[in-house]
Amino acid sequence: MKFSKLGRIALATAASLFIGFGTQSCYYYTEAYIIVTGSQYNQVASYREQNQTGILTAAPHDPLSSGGTNPIRAVLLNGGRYVYVLNEGTPSVQADGSIKWSGANISLFSIGGDGGLTYQQTFFSTGRGSIRLSLATSGNYLYVLDQYQPGGSDPNITPASTSVTAATPCYDSAHGVFHPAGDITVFSIDSSTGRLFLVQNQQAQNPLGTPLTYFPIGCGAIDFHLASSYLYTAEASDPATGNSQVVYAYNASSNGQLIQVPGGAQPITGATNIGVIDTSASGSYVYILDNGTNSIFTFTQGGNGLLSAIAGGSAANAPNAAGMTALTTDSNSQHLYVTNTQSPSLGSSASVIVGYIITGNSGDLTLFNLNAGQSTATFPTGSTPVCIFEDPSHQYIYTANAGSSNITGSKIDPTTGTLVSLSKGSSFATVGTPTWCLYSSTTD
């Protein structure tokens, strides 16, 4: 078949346009859905992340009610189909020092093809004052960290005592009473529906001789994190020994049981106000952020699950940063990024990300020039960041910020680890007073 010169030109033009549009449609796609919880209006929302620019846009019909009050955490079930939102609830201190809780639960949402969330069902932890969620590596079990074990006849009331007892060993200095210790509630998961089923404690019984519906821990639950097959729980104090700033290690068995590692109640020597426990992306290092000393403690895992401090011990925060709230590493675990609520050199209300180089053979942390445009270990972010993560394409880092009710994005240099602002805007409005963020990988 032959074409005239004009026809050949038209055909070439059409082909180039087809290729151009085709390339663009393949290149601009949704990399992930970013999910954020917010406490101002008790909401949860999903946002689409554009691969090419890092821009975020709200999913249809979001935000939604979180299904309770004070949504504080969320986790994504393996496979990206379901999200669990933990509503801490609203505490009300009674005249006798007991605490009445309302709106405390775990809400299950499904994620649609457009990233939108749909409420499915509500579940309840055994304890109250629930503050953290974690999933087993297999995705078969959900762990809930509760500040208080159940006690008394009303499951929504945490009892109080004017004296220390076996049932109320934890002192509440604000109200001059004693409360129950904390616990971890464990659920098994139906992966096809996301439904939760309570796992009973086969190692301990209540006075009636039936298995406990929870796994006891110490006083003042702070945070926990699953690393390999061990669940590490940071607590303010251990009522059995009197030690403060303690990390318990539990073997998270394949049947949902939590078995405390012998000698696993480890005081973190030097720490005075632990805020976060987390790991590097590789799982090689366990990090503890201590706001009392404004430093980061780095550990490795022993074969028995106990933590061993690296030779370098702790690393100081950047001299112009304070109030550490969250951490993440890049996918290669070469750089550590820590969010801080304050930067005294910029003003007490300014918030920053601090960057460290991770020495591969030792785990030592060294501050580096994180801001590509300046010689400083800090990079500005929104006010009062509560979470931070690297996106699944390993191009961007995002924080959700409680003080400014927004999500802030920045682009990562894959070689140096430095950050720069996104080319088409780095700040995205979100639900009021964000409390947590995570992502669900996807490709459209």
PEFENHU-V965001 format. One line per field, one symbol per residue. psi: psi as a letter, one per 40 degrees, with the letter a starting at -180 (. if undefined). burial: b if it has 24 or more other ideal C-beta (glycine too) atoms within 12 Angstrom, else e. A space follows every 10 residues. Layout:
BEGIN
psi = ???
burial = ???
END
This chain:
BEGIN
psi = hiiidddddd dddddddddd dddddddhih dihhhhihed egiiiiihhh ddeeihihii eiiiieeaif hdiiihihee dihhhhhdih ihhideeihh hiehahhhii hideeiihhd iiihidaifh eiiiiideee ihhhhhdhii iadheehhii ieihiddgeh hgddefiiii iaihhhiihh ddeeiihhhi heeiiieeei iieihiaaif hdiihhhbeh hhhhidihdd eeiigihihh hgieeeihhh hheeghhghd ieghdihiii deedihhhhh edefihhhii hideeihhhi debihiiidf iifhdiiiii defdhhhhih eigddeidei iihhiihhhd edeihhiigd hdeigieihi aihgieiiih ieefdihiih hddefihhii hhhedeeiii iidfhehhia ihgidiiiih iih.
burial = eeeeeeeeee eeeeeeeeee eeeeeeeeeb bbbbbbbbbe ebbbbbbbbb bebbbbbbbe ebbbbbbbbb bbbbbbbeeb bbbbbbbbbe beeeeebbbb bebbbbbbbb bbeebbbbbb ebbbbbbbbb bbbbbbeebb bbbbbbbbbb beeebbbbbb beeeeebbbb bbeeeebbbb bbbbbbbbbe eeebebebbb beeeeeeeee ebbbbbbbbb bbbbbbbbbb bbbbbbbbbe eeebbbbbbb bbbeebbbbb beebbbbbee bebbbbbbbb beebbbbbbb bbbbbbbbbb beeebbbebb eebbbbbbeb bbbbbbbbbb eebbbbbbbb bbbeebeeeb bbbbbbbbee eebebbbbbb beeeebbbbb bbbbbbbbbb bbbbbbbbbb bbbbbbbbbb bbbeeebbbb bbeeebbbeb bbbbbbbbbb bbee
END
